[in-house]
Amino acid sequence: MSVFWGRSLVAAVWVMAAVVLQTVVLSQLGLPGATPDLIVVLVVGWGLSRGSLEGVIVGFAAGLFLDVMPPAVGTFGIWPLVLALVGFLTGLLADDSQGSSLTPLLVMAVGALSTLALYAGVSQLVGARAFSWSQIYGQALTQGLYAVLIALVVLPALSATLRWVEPSSPRY
Protein backbone atom coordinates (compact mmCIF):
# COMPACT_ATOMS: atom_id res chain seq x y z
CA MET A 1 0.00 0.00 0.00
CA SER A 2 1.39 3.42 -0.91
CA VAL A 3 1.94 6.12 1.69
CA PHE A 4 -0.83 8.26 0.16
CA TRP A 5 -3.47 5.55 0.53
CA GLY A 6 -2.20 4.65 3.97
CA ARG A 7 -2.50 8.25 5.17
CA SER A 8 -5.92 8.54 3.54
CA LEU A 9 -7.13 5.42 5.33
CA VAL A 10 -5.70 6.63 8.65
CA ALA A 11 -7.38 10.04 8.15
CA ALA A 12 -10.74 8.41 7.37
CA VAL A 13 -10.57 6.19 10.45
CA TRP A 14 -9.54 9.09 12.71
CA VAL A 15 -12.28 11.38 11.34
CA MET A 16 -15.02 8.78 11.68
CA ALA A 17 -13.91 7.82 15.19
CA ALA A 18 -13.67 11.47 16.28
CA VAL A 19 -17.10 12.40 14.94
CA VAL A 20 -18.76 9.34 16.46
CA LEU A 21 -17.06 9.88 19.85
CA GLN A 22 -17.93 13.58 19.72
CA THR A 23 -21.62 13.08 18.97
CA VAL A 24 -22.23 9.96 21.05
CA VAL A 25 -19.96 10.29 24.10
CA LEU A 26 -18.53 13.77 24.59
CA SER A 27 -21.76 15.65 23.91
CA GLN A 28 -23.48 13.68 26.69
CA LEU A 29 -20.90 14.31 29.44
CA GLY A 30 -22.47 17.48 30.83
CA LEU A 31 -19.18 19.10 31.81
CA PRO A 32 -19.20 22.74 32.92
CA GLY A 33 -18.72 25.33 30.19
CA ALA A 34 -18.32 24.09 26.64
CA THR A 35 -18.45 20.53 25.33
CA PRO A 36 -14.98 19.06 24.72
CA ASP A 37 -14.35 19.14 20.97
CA LEU A 38 -12.38 16.12 19.79
CA ILE A 39 -12.91 17.03 16.13
CA VAL A 40 -11.14 20.37 16.49
CA VAL A 41 -8.26 18.65 18.27
CA LEU A 42 -7.97 16.16 15.42
CA VAL A 43 -8.06 18.84 12.70
CA VAL A 44 -5.52 21.06 14.46
CA GLY A 45 -3.28 18.08 15.19
CA TRP A 46 -3.46 16.87 11.61
CA GLY A 47 -2.72 20.33 10.27
CA LEU A 48 0.27 20.67 12.59
CA SER A 49 1.70 17.28 11.70
CA ARG A 50 0.97 17.13 7.94
CA GLY A 51 0.70 20.74 6.75
CA SER A 52 -1.94 23.05 5.36
CA LEU A 53 -3.10 20.98 2.37
CA GLU A 54 -3.89 17.89 4.42
CA GLY A 55 -5.24 20.11 7.21
CA VAL A 56 -7.80 21.55 4.80
CA ILE A 57 -8.78 18.13 3.50
CA VAL A 58 -9.17 16.56 6.94
CA GLY A 59 -10.96 19.65 8.25
CA PHE A 60 -13.41 19.68 5.36
CA ALA A 61 -14.04 15.92 5.60
CA ALA A 62 -14.56 16.08 9.37
CA GLY A 63 -16.91 19.05 9.01
CA LEU A 64 -18.89 17.35 6.27
CA PHE A 65 -19.20 14.16 8.28
CA LEU A 66 -20.20 16.18 11.34
CA ASP A 67 -22.89 17.97 9.31
CA VAL A 68 -24.51 14.72 8.14
CA MET A 69 -24.12 12.79 11.41
CA PRO A 70 -27.34 12.77 13.44
CA PRO A 71 -28.37 14.90 15.28
CA ALA A 72 -27.34 17.36 12.58
CA VAL A 73 -28.44 20.82 13.65
CA GLY A 74 -27.70 24.17 12.11
CA THR A 75 -27.04 25.26 8.57
CA PHE A 76 -25.37 22.68 6.35
CA GLY A 77 -21.85 23.69 5.32
CA ILE A 78 -20.76 25.87 8.20
CA TRP A 79 -18.72 23.16 9.91
CA PRO A 80 -16.83 22.12 6.74
CA LEU A 81 -15.96 25.76 6.06
CA VAL A 82 -14.81 26.51 9.60
CA LEU A 83 -12.84 23.29 10.11
CA ALA A 84 -11.18 23.54 6.69
CA LEU A 85 -10.09 27.08 7.51
CA VAL A 86 -8.76 26.03 10.93
CA GLY A 87 -6.92 23.07 9.37
CA PHE A 88 -5.37 25.37 6.78
CA LEU A 89 -4.27 28.01 9.28
CA THR A 90 -2.77 25.50 11.68
CA GLY A 91 -1.07 23.78 8.77
CA LEU A 92 0.66 27.05 7.95
CA LEU A 93 2.13 26.96 11.46
CA ALA A 94 3.41 23.39 11.04
CA ASP A 95 7.04 24.34 10.43
CA ASP A 96 7.11 26.87 13.25
CA SER A 97 5.67 24.52 15.88
CA GLN A 98 8.40 21.88 15.79
CA GLY A 99 10.74 23.64 18.24
CA SER A 100 8.99 23.37 21.59
CA SER A 101 6.68 20.80 23.10
CA LEU A 102 4.43 23.58 24.43
CA THR A 103 3.90 25.25 21.06
CA PRO A 104 1.48 22.59 19.70
CA LEU A 105 -0.58 22.89 22.90
CA LEU A 106 -0.71 26.66 22.56
CA VAL A 107 -1.72 26.33 18.89
CA MET A 108 -4.35 23.81 20.00
CA ALA A 109 -5.87 26.27 22.48
CA VAL A 110 -5.87 29.09 19.91
CA GLY A 111 -7.34 26.73 17.31
CA ALA A 112 -10.17 25.75 19.62
CA LEU A 113 -10.93 29.37 20.47
CA SER A 114 -10.81 30.44 16.83
CA THR A 115 -13.10 27.57 15.84
CA LEU A 116 -15.65 28.73 18.35
CA ALA A 117 -15.42 32.34 17.18
CA LEU A 118 -15.45 31.42 13.48
CA TYR A 119 -18.49 29.19 13.89
CA ALA A 120 -20.37 31.91 15.73
CA GLY A 121 -19.32 34.55 13.20
CA VAL A 122 -20.22 32.50 10.11
CA SER A 123 -23.52 31.44 11.70
CA GLN A 124 -24.45 35.06 12.31
CA LEU A 125 -23.23 36.06 8.86
CA VAL A 126 -25.53 33.61 7.09
CA GLY A 127 -28.37 34.26 9.54
CA ALA A 128 -28.43 30.69 10.81
CA ARG A 129 -28.18 31.30 14.52
CA ALA A 130 -27.74 34.32 16.72
CA PHE A 131 -25.05 34.04 19.35
CA SER A 132 -24.44 36.50 22.11
CA TRP A 133 -20.76 37.29 22.40
CA SER A 134 -21.04 37.00 26.20
CA GLN A 135 -22.09 33.39 25.61
CA ILE A 136 -18.99 32.90 23.42
CA TYR A 137 -16.71 34.45 26.03
CA GLY A 138 -18.18 32.19 28.69
CA GLN A 139 -17.41 29.07 26.68
CA ALA A 140 -14.04 30.17 25.32
CA LEU A 141 -11.92 29.41 28.38
CA THR A 142 -13.31 25.93 28.93
CA GLN A 143 -13.19 25.16 25.20
CA GLY A 144 -9.47 25.99 25.08
CA LEU A 145 -8.75 24.09 28.30
CA TYR A 146 -10.62 20.97 27.16
CA ALA A 147 -8.84 21.09 23.80
CA VAL A 148 -5.42 21.16 25.47
CA LEU A 149 -6.35 18.32 27.84
CA ILE A 150 -7.66 16.15 25.00
CA ALA A 151 -4.60 17.03 22.90
CA LEU A 152 -2.33 15.56 25.57
CA VAL A 153 -3.79 12.16 24.63
CA VAL A 154 -4.72 12.64 20.98
CA LEU A 155 -1.52 14.23 19.61
CA PRO A 156 0.82 11.39 20.66
CA ALA A 157 -1.66 8.79 19.38
CA LEU A 158 -2.08 10.63 16.08
CA SER A 159 1.67 11.01 15.74
CA ALA A 160 2.18 7.29 16.41
CA THR A 161 -0.37 6.23 13.78
CA LEU A 162 1.13 8.60 11.21
CA ARG A 163 4.64 7.29 11.96
CA TRP A 164 3.31 3.77 11.52
CA VAL A 165 2.18 4.66 7.99
CA GLU A 166 5.07 6.99 7.19
CA PRO A 167 8.12 6.61 9.47
CA SER A 168 9.45 10.10 8.71
CA SER A 169 6.40 11.87 10.22
CA PRO A 170 7.02 14.42 12.99
CA ARG A 171 6.65 13.50 16.65
CA TYR A 172 4.62 15.33 19.30
C-alpha positions, -999 to 999 in steps of 0.1 A, spaced: 0 0 0 14 34 -9 19 61 17 -8 83 2 -35 55 5 -22 46 40 -25 82 52 -59 85 35 -71 54 53 -57 66 87 -74 100 81 -107 84 74 -106 62 105 -95 91 127 -123 114 113 -150 88 117 -139 78 152 -137 115 163 -171 124 149 -188 93 165 -171 99 199 -179 136 197 -216 131 190 -222 100 211 -200 103 241 -185 138 246 -218 157 239 -235 137 267 -209 143 294 -225 175 308 -192 191 318 -192 227 329 -187 253 302 -183 241 266 -184 205 253 -150 191 247 -144 191 210 -124 161 198 -129 170 161 -111 204 165 -83 186 183 -80 162 154 -81 188 127 -55 211 145 -33 181 152 -35 169 116 -27 203 103 3 207 126 17 173 117 10 171 79 7 207 68 -19 231 54 -31 210 24 -39 179 44 -52 201 72 -78 216 48 -88 181 35 -92 166 69 -110 196 83 -134 197 54 -140 159 56 -146 161 94 -169 190 90 -189 174 63 -192 142 83 -202 162 113 -229 180 93 -245 147 81 -241 128 114 -273 128 134 -284 149 153 -273 174 126 -284 208 137 -277 242 121 -270 253 86 -254 227 64 -219 237 53 -208 259 82 -187 232 99 -168 221 67 -160 258 61 -148 265 96 -128 233 101 -112 235 67 -101 271 75 -88 260 109 -69 231 94 -54 254 68 -43 280 93 -28 255 117 -11 238 88 7 270 80 21 270 115 34 234 110 70 243 104 71 269 133 57 245 159 84 219 158 107 236 182 90 234 216 67 208 231 44 236 244 39 252 211 15 226 197 -6 229 229 -7 267 226 -17 263 189 -44 238 200 -59 263 225 -59 291 199 -73 267 173 -102 257 196 -109 294 205 -108 304 168 -131 276 158 -157 287 184 -154 323 172 -154 314 135 -185 292 139 -204 319 157 -193 345 132 -202 325 101 -235 314 117 -245 351 123 -232 361 89 -255 336 71 -284 343 95 -284 307 108 -282 313 145 -277 343 167 -250 340 194 -244 365 221 -208 373 224 -210 370 262 -221 334 256 -190 329 234 -167 344 260 -182 322 287 -174 291 267 -140 302 253 -119 294 284 -133 259 289 -132 252 252 -95 260 251 -88 241 283 -106 210 272 -88 211 238 -54 212 255 -64 183 278 -77 162 250 -46 170 229 -23 156 256 -38 122 246 -47 126 210 -15 142 196 8 114 207 -17 88 194 -21 106 161 17 110 157 22 73 164 -4 62 138 11 86 112 46 73 120 33 38 115 22 47 80 51 70 72 81 66 95 95 101 87 64 119 102 70 144 130 67 135 167 46 153 193 
